[in-house]
């Protein structure tokens, strides 16, 4: 099992190119199920989750062609020959549940394993299923599988989500593109990745309005068609490397990064004492003074994203004063706290909140990754720590970040991957 060895204490300086967004790319690949024609995606991130999604689409019978041989551009399309999404693939990645809506919409049936992914909370799929039932699907849960049929086809309806769930919004949005009549999704998630999905679907012939408003209106069409689409830059990767500049006292140019996509993350960075500015080809992030403690609460977009919580916790561990992070999205997302404390952090968890008392310095130690974002929080801590940090179970990291050691080493970090 691979691990990283990090020898910290060096400020990072240089350029890091931000890849395509994981949380957009996965859903855009699924959109290829909605048409037999060719959907071409560029700026595809080369990460493990994309490979898993490719395997899932292929076993549905759909062609997935690597256009340039390096995994950054795919053509997706073809007839669906299998409407079952099996446990051995779906268990690897929660985003696999998103094939459910498109399969029902295009084929009238689907059998999809209940999903897996990071163990950061229950993340039930109830909203997905209730929304699809509102559109006319008949659903049974048997033996760990969702069995769904739409004997009369999907029919538009008004769906009110009790929570602005990203996954439920995306699943229902894709299903509704081929439903008869109009669908309204009330309290829809507003993340930029959903806007990217809507943009692509509209290029394919869908009729969707209301992006970013909290209410999506979808007028169903008879068929969708081929299109070309460039995946947006990954705002979470961008925010993560911004924290790397902050925790090391560095100065980084994040090529492709967009301040407008980061929203509350930029405000939080500036409150801690990290300078952020938009330049022509990306973002510049630097820290010239001491880090200051702040309070953060995770919320749906445009609030502070849960996917940035762990990275900020690492940075706040060496900030002056006390900080508090309250997690409102996932109940098990503080599993990195014991590992950070092993490195000398002073963090106490009280229910859904973590109290962080800043320390002068962290110390390198053997630590273990527990989920995707927690993996990078430990890398950040290692970059700032005195001595050597050994991070195990980095396969979590590979699910969502590309060439981490290369990008960091090019900016002066002492980090290496050891195969094992």
N, C-alpha and C positions, 0 to 999 in steps of 0.2 A: 504494500500500500504506500503510495507516494506521500511525502511530507516536505514541508518547507523548513529551511534553516535560515534564520534572519539574525543578523548582527546589527543592532540598532544604533541610534545616536547621530545619524547623518541627515541634515536638511535636504529635501528633494528639490532639484532645480532642473527645468527642461520642459519638453513637450510630451504629452500623452494624447494619442488619438482615441477619441471615444467611438466605440463601435455601435452597430445597430442595436436598438432596444430589444432586450430579451422579452419583456412583457408586451411588446407590440409584435415582434416577429413570430412568436408562437401562434398568436391568434390570427395573424395574416396568413400563415401557412394553412390553418384550418379553413380559412375562407375559400381556399382552393377546392374544398369539397362541394361548394355551392354551384359549380359549373363544370361542364365537361371540357370547356375550352381552356386555353393556356393562360394561367396567371403567373406573371414573371415578377419575382421579388428580388430587389438588389439591396445592398448594405445589410446582408444577413449576418448576424453575429455567429462566430465559429465557437459554439459552446455545446456542452453535452445535451442540454435540454432540446436544442434544435435538432440534434441527431436523433434523439428519442422521438420527437414529433415526426421527423422524416420516416422513421421506421413504422410509426403508427399509420401514417397516410398510405405508405406502400402496402401494408397488409390489408388496407381497405380496397386495394386494387388500383389506386391512383398513381400515376407516374410522377416522380420527383427527380428532375434532371439537374445535376450540378453543371451550370452553364460554363463556368470558367475553370473548373477543376480544383478550386480552392475553398469551396463552401461558402462563398459570399454572394452568390447569385443562383437562384433556383427557378426553374419552370415547373409549375404544378398543374396537373390536369388529367382528365381521362374519366372513363366510366367507373363507377363504384361497383365492385363485384362482391364485397363482403361488408355487411353492416354491423359486425361485432367488433368492439374494441376490447381486447383480452386483458386479463388481469396482469399478465407478465410484463406488459408495456405500460398500461395505465398506472400500475402501482409505483412506477418510477417517478411520475410527474403529475401533479395535480391538474395542470392545464389540459390534460387529456380529456377531461370531462367536457371540454368545449366542442368535441366532435358530435355530441349528442344532438344539439339543435340543428346543425347543418344536415346530419344524416336523416333526421325525421323530416326536415323540410324538403329534401331532394328525393328521398327514397320512400318516405312514409313509414319507416320503421328503423329501430336501432336497438342494439343490445350492448351496453357499455358498463364495464366494471366500475364499481365505486372507486374513487381516485386515491392516489397516494401523494407523495411529495414530502416537503420538510415537516417534521413533527413539531410545529409551532402552535398548534391549537386544533380545535375540532373542525372548524371551517365547514359546516354542513352544506349539503347541496339542496336543501329544501327549497330555497328561492328559485333555483333553476327548474326544479320539477313542478312546483306550483305554477310558475309562469308558463311553462310549456303546456300544462293541463288547461290553463286559461285559453291557450291558443288552439285547444282541441285535441291534444295528445292524450292517449290513455296509457298510464304508467303503472307498472308493477315492480316491486323489489323482490328478487328471488335469488338466493344463493350468492349474495354479494354483487349482483348485477342489477342494473336498471334496464328493464324491458319496456320499450316504448313503441307505440304504434299511433298512427294518425289515419284511421280508416276513412275519414271524410276529407283528409287534407287539413292543413293548418288554416285557421281563420282568425283574422285580426281581432284584437280586443284591447281593453284598457287594463294595464298591469301596474299596480302600485307596489313597489319594492319597500319592505319594512326597513331596509338598510341599503345604503348606496353601494351594493356589492359590485365589484368590478367584473368578476367572473359571470355572475347571473346576468348583468347588463349585456355582456358580450354574447353569451349563449342565446339569450332571447332576441337580441338585435339581429344576429345572423339568421336565426330561424324565421323571424318576421319578414325578412326580405322576400321570401318566397310564399308567404301566407296570402290568403285572399283578403283583400280589403286593407283597412288601416289599423295599425297597432300603435298604441301610445305606451311608453315606458316612463312612469312617473317615479321620481326620486332615483333616476338613473345616475350611475357613477359618472364623474366628469374628468377623469384622468386624461392626460394628453394622449396616452396610448389608445384610448377609445376613439378620440378624434382621428387618430391615424387609421384605425380600422374603418371608421365611417368614410373617410376620404377614399380609401381603396375600394370599399363596397360600392360607393357612388360611381367610381370609375368603371366598375363592372356592370353598371346599369341599375343599381338599387336607387330607391328614392327615399332618402333619409334626411331629416332636418332636425335642428335643435341641439347640435353639438355644443357641449359646454354649459348648457342651460339647466340641466337637471331633468329635462323632459325631452325624450327622443320620440319623434313621430316618423313612423315607417309606413309608406304606402307600398303594399306588396306588388311584385311584378311576376310575370309568368316564368321568366328565366333570367339568369345572369350570364355574363359573357367574359371573355378574356380581357386582361388589362395588364399594364405595367405599373409598378409602384416601388418607390424607394422607402425603406423602413426608416423611421425617425431615429435620431441619436438616443442613446440610452441615458436618461436623466438620472437613474440610480447609480450607474457606473460613474457618471460625471460627478455626482454628489459625493460618491465614495472617494474618488481621487482628490476632490476638494478637501475632504477631511485629512487625506494624507499630507497635503500641503500644510494644513492647519496644525496637525499634531507634531510635525517635524520642524515647524518654523520655516517652511520652504516657500518656493515661488514656482508655480506650475502654469503652463499654458495647456488648456484642455481643448484640443482641436475638435471642432464640431459641437462643443457644448453650448447650450442655449440657456441664458439666465431666465428667460420667460417660462421655460418648462419646469424649472426647479421651484419656483414659487416660495413657499414657506421655508425651504431649505436655505435659500440665499439669505433670508432675513435672520435665520438662526445662526448662520455662519458669521454674518456681520455683527450680531450681538455678542458672539464669543471673541471678537477681535480679529476675524479673518476678513481680508479685503477681497471683494469680488467685483469684477468689471467685465462687460461684454466688449469683445473686440471683433474685428471683421470676420475672422475665421474661427472664432471660438471664445472661450472664457479664460480670463486670467485670475488666478487665485493665489494670494500670498498672505503671509503673516509676518509682521514686523515687530510686534510687541507680545505681551503675555496673553495667554488665553484666559477668558473670564467665564465663570460658571453661569449657566442660564437654566431656566425651566422650560421643558418641552412636553407637549401632549400630542400623541399621534392621533390623526383624524383623517377621514376621507379627503381626497383632493378637493379644494386647494389647500387643505391643512397639511400639517407635517406628516410625511409618509412613514408608515410602519417599517418599510424596507430600508429606511435610513436611521432607525433608532439605535441599532447596535453600533454602527460606525460612530455616531455622535457620542455614545456612551464611552467608547474608548478615548475619544478626544477630550471629553469632559473629565475623565479620570485624572488628567494632568493639568486641569484648569485651576485658576485661583478661586478659592471659595467653594461653596456648595452648589450643587445642581440637583434638579429632580426631573426624572423622565416618567411620565405616566403613559402606559400602553393601553389603548382603548379598543384596539382592533383584534389582536390575538392574545389569548390568555397564557400561552406558554412561551412567550418570546423573550424571556430573561435567562435562558439557559446558558448564555455566555458569561453571566455574572461571576459564577465560581471560578471560571478560567481567568478572567481579568483580575480577580482577587488573588489568584495564585501568583500573579505578576506584580503584586504590591498595591493594586487599586483598593480603595476603601468604598465599597458599594454595599448597601443594605437594601433588600427588597421587602416592601410592605404591601402585600396584596398586588394591586396593579401598578404600583409606583416603585421606582428605584431611587434611593437617595445616594448621591455621589459626592463624596468629600474629596476634593482635589488633593493630590500628593505631588511632591516636588519632582519625583521621577519614578518610573516603573523599572522592574528588573526582569531580565530574560528568564524564561522557564519553559519546561515542556508543557504544552497545552493541546487541547483536542477540540476540533470544530464540531459543532452540534447541528448547524444548519447553514444555509447559503450565506446569509448576511452576517451571521455570527462569525463565520470563517474570516471574513475580511476585517471585522472588528479586532480580531486577534492578530492579524497581519499589521494593522495600524498600531496596535499596542507594541508589537515587536519592533516596528520601525522607530519608535520613540524610546524604547527601553535600553537600559544599560545591559551589556552582555548579550548572550545568545538565547534566542527563542526557537524552539522546535515545535512546529505546528503539524499535528497528525490529522488524518481523515480529510485531506484536502479535496477529495472527490466531491464534497458538497460545493466547494468553491468553483470547481470546473463546470458545474451546472449553469452558472450564470455569468462568469467572468472569463474573458479570453486573454491568454498570454500574460497573466498577472506578473510573473517574475520578470519577464522581458521588459514590460512597460515600466516597472519600478526600477529595475537595474539600469535602464537607459537614463534614468534621472538621478542616479547616484546611490540608490539603495543597495545594501549588501544582503542580497537574498538569492537563494538557490533552491531548485527543486531536486530532491533526492528520490530516485526511483526505488520502489520497494515492493 
